[in-house]
Amino acid sequence: MNFKDFNFKEELQKAIDEAGFKEPSPIQKEAIPIILAGNDIVGQAHTGTGKTAAFGLPVLNMLEDTKGVQVLVVVPTRELAMQVSDELYKFGKFLHLKTATVYGGQSYDRQIKHIANASIVVATPGRLLDLLKSKRIKLSPSFVILDEADEMLDMGFLEDIKTIFTFLKVKRQTLLFSATMPEAIKRLAKNILNDPKFVTIENNQVTNEKISQSYYVVSEYERDDAILRLYDFKNPSKSIIFCRTKKEVDRLSTFLISQGFMAKGLHGDMEQRQREEVIKAFKSNHLEILIATDVAARGLDVNDVSHVFNYHLPFDSESYVHRIGRTGRAGKEGSAVSIVTPHEFNMLQKIEKSTGTKLQSQVIPNIKSVKEKKFDSLLEKTRTQEITDVSTQIVEALKNEFDLSTIAFKLASILSNSTLVKGNNIIGKSQKDIDRLYNSVHNDRGAPNKKRGNFRGGRSNQRNSSRPRSRSRSRG
């Protein structure tokens, strides 16, 4: 099946083709026909499964050429509001639809002006309720969408949501999407939806098959060394590193910048203007690494993220699915890499069970392996490099002093600096150690954690205690 089978308007299909969307995801395949038929819907699917297009495309297809706000989308965070707004604008650009984004920390007057000219409003609950209660705006949308409903519940917005619906007309099509279905969300759905259809994406469909998932086992003090070695080996084009805390985001971003990477952090303590600047820089390729907390990156939609790294595993499986869903988007392949310690193996196996996915254990490459890969890459780059005017001038200038062989060796020596690898030769556990640890946790869940926590694999003890803190070349 492909998107043309839905028989969307020509202008909408053109935007879909331009975005590179070909085959619908499971949630899109099931939800779009239901919405096009005019039904209310409860869709249960995790972040990264394509929910925005699942509700956005059919709603855009059904919009009439009339003035006023026809669509209201309510989301939990500012970042998600901006992302959903951007995506809906992208899909609706040939339909000439205007979108207004409404969230706290911005000018009321400017947002009210944007709402007056918009067909679609994407809003966070707090600011939307302020505008409705103060009677600064009045909305009568034909379509109302609640996205990430369980997240809004966790953030304490449930009562705000209920109050918002008292300001909306009863005759409407209401769509509710949530990763999980706690009782409070079920009761909310019963109160605000009219005879809804239910769509649930099972666990075996939760993670994108185009995302390769792997993990490396290290001692706690080796996390920074492991990140540097993996970046040297994998050489990601654009990546996100997820941390558990804001403090860890700040520390790791400072460390990676000191190692020559173009990196910045993203978390909730930053001012809204700073966060918007970081996201914009990341989208426009002025950053190669974004270090973020789960909340800050929720809804972040960048189609060309090649790798996602879990500096620490998250505390729950849903956060893991959300994290890795930042890569492998728009039909592209992606890679999700987790750095774990023996203490985190229970969480690792819980994630595998919840997602129905087996993560591939791997060993962190030694210096020789990284050098060989860098050497092969350098050879290929040299073969395909076009000769420029400046390079010709350099060789001609040096011919007065050296023969061509010497010039070639000197230039190759400059290039070879990029193949240098810092750090200890051995980082992390061996495959034998990883297998033994995995099996011991899998077969002995009732055993005391202390015994498993004291596991010490052979590879971890083969190094001195010094930690590398410099790189051989600048990434900036």
VENFEN-V580487 format. One record per run of one state. SS is the DSSP state (A for helix, B for strand, O for the rest). FROM is the first residue (numbers start at 1). TO is the last residue. Records with the same first field share a line. If there is no record, write none. Layout:
SS = FROM-TO ; FROM-TO
//
This chain:
O = 1-2 ; 7-9 ; 20-25 ; 37-40 ; 45-50 ; 63-70 ; 76-77 ; 96-98 ; 103-107 ; 117-119 ; 134-142 ; 147-148 ; 155-157 ; 166-172 ; 179-182 ; 193-196 ; 201-202 ; 206-210 ; 218-219 ; 235-238 ; 243-245 ; 259-262 ; 267-271 ; 284-288 ; 293-293 ; 298-306 ; 311-316 ; 325-333 ; 341-341 ; 356-359 ; 363-366 ; 385-388 ; 399-403 ; 420-430 ; 444-448 ; 454-457 ; 462-476
A = 3-6 ; 10-19 ; 26-36 ; 51-62 ; 78-95 ; 108-116 ; 125-133 ; 149-154 ; 158-165 ; 183-192 ; 203-205 ; 220-234 ; 246-258 ; 272-283 ; 294-297 ; 317-324 ; 342-355 ; 367-384 ; 389-398 ; 404-419 ; 431-443 ; 449-453 ; 458-461
B = 41-44 ; 71-75 ; 99-102 ; 120-124 ; 143-146 ; 173-178 ; 197-200 ; 211-217 ; 239-242 ; 263-266 ; 289-292 ; 307-310 ; 334-340 ; 360-362
//
